[in-house]
Amino acid sequence: MERGRRSVGWVRAVPSRMPSLSIADRRHRELAGVALLLVTALSAWSLVSGQGAGLIPAWWARVLTAAYGTAGSWVIPLLLGLAAIRFLRPVPGPVLVARHYAGGLFLTVSSVGLLRLGDEGVGTGLGGNAGAAVATMASEGLGEAPAAVFLLILGWVAVLLLSNTSFQALAVDVRGAWVRGRAAVRSRRPVPSPPEPPPAPVVDPPSRRRIRARNAPVEDAEEVVATVPVAQEVPVARTAAPPALVERVINIPKREPPVTALPDADLAKPGRRPQRSVPLPLPSTGLLAQYDGVAPDTAGLETKARLIEESLRSFRVEARVREINPGPSVTQFALEPGGGVKVRRITELQNDLALALAAPSIRIEAPIPGFARVGLEIPNEEISTVGLRETLESAAFARGKQKLPIPLGRDVNGRYVVHDLTRMPHLLIAGATGSGKSVCLNGIISTFLLCRPPEELKILMIDPKMV
């Protein structure tokens, strides 16, 4: 079930259950957004080209430079571009609210004021005439140092208004971006190659006398020892092999060839199976839709693995990602903790890891049953659809001897999971509205119809809500 996301800043994600816009409103917003994009591009081109452009760009560049200065004038294209993106997003409700206008005004005043603070003259410089006016009023009223602090605080308030977030959340976002950037920079550094082992000393080939001494009988052992001194034996130096670099393994499930024959298990007791007057053929799995799986991005998985290691290392927790198991909706990263690292230290960093990976939520399985590793499960950016046809045509379903098979889908390792309803004392399918209970029930009923003929299977359905 898709869940709506929190609205943040100028650009926000569209919730899954929000009413859509009408065609007329969407067309008007798109036209306004395109117009703002054109004005943004014209402003940026005018500031870049300066007086060398045409009449209109040159005039617009003179206006912006005189009003906001050579550096402060870039705030105008920035705000226009953000407004254009807001208009192009199909979000119901007002596009720009009071906090957007206040944030844009505060950001402009703070930027041009700081650029012109301490600079004398009007009409020139980094902040232009507007910056000179702001800097003059702030410095005369508060002094230069308090005015600079006031303008910095005003700019910070503008960022909070434009991003629609709190000070603490913005600080956490900045810290997460810093951790991800540092991990990306470190991942690009070349990995030092392991040192080569020292060459073994060269040993001279054995002489004829030594060969005869080796082949001599036992009774002549004393004579051999007397003729061949021990000092002539050159020992071979044994050098320890360097530790092998264990590469992480990405277990990508191979696509299984479809198995056409469904398992045939006797549902009736032996000797009491009714005789068929006319054999009825079972429906074919070709009636079901076929879904192509999404191929895992190995480069992206490697990047996430390095980011996990760097994030843990920033908290002084040594761990290595030894195995990656991409599933249809969740990918499991198997961590091998370093020596002396407690599992509790990794589980305590669950929220910090989710922040560093920009994931909505993560799940830590500590430890993985049967393995000396900690499982870190991260939701995939693109969810792969698990089709009923692929499950029924899998080798796991064909090998099974279930009387009433229930296909449950695929696990975190990408393997198909099938169980037998006759071995379950009770089965309860629960979940929130829209989570897929009806789809699961339809899949179970369809599987029964595809595997069992009518004389072997009778289905009795009761809806307790209907009286």
Buried (B, 14 or more C-beta within 10 A) or exposed (E): EEEEEEEBBBEBEEBEEEEEBEEEEEEEBEEBBEEBBEBBBBBBBBBEEEEEBEEEBBEBBEBBBBBBBBBBBBBBBBBBBBBBBBBBBEBEEEBEEEBBEBBBBBBBBBBBBBBBBEBEEEEBBBBBBBBBBBBBEBBEEBEEEEBBEBBEEBBBBBBBBBBBBEEEBBEBBEEBEEBBEBBEEBBEEEEEEEEEEEEEEEEEEEEEEBEEBEEBEEEEEEEBEEEBEEEEEEEEEEEEEEEEEEEBEBBBBEEBEBBEEBBEBEBEEEEEEEEEEEEEEEEEBEEBEEEEBBEBBEEEBBBBBBBBBBBBBBBEBEBBBBBBBBBBBBBBBBBBBEEEBEEEBBEEBBEBBBBBBEBEEBBBBBBBEEEEBBBBBBBBEEEBEBBBBBBBBBEBBBEBEBBBBBBBBBBBEBBBBBBBBEEEEEEEEEEEEEEEEEEBEEBBEBBBEBBBEEBBBEEEEEEEEEE
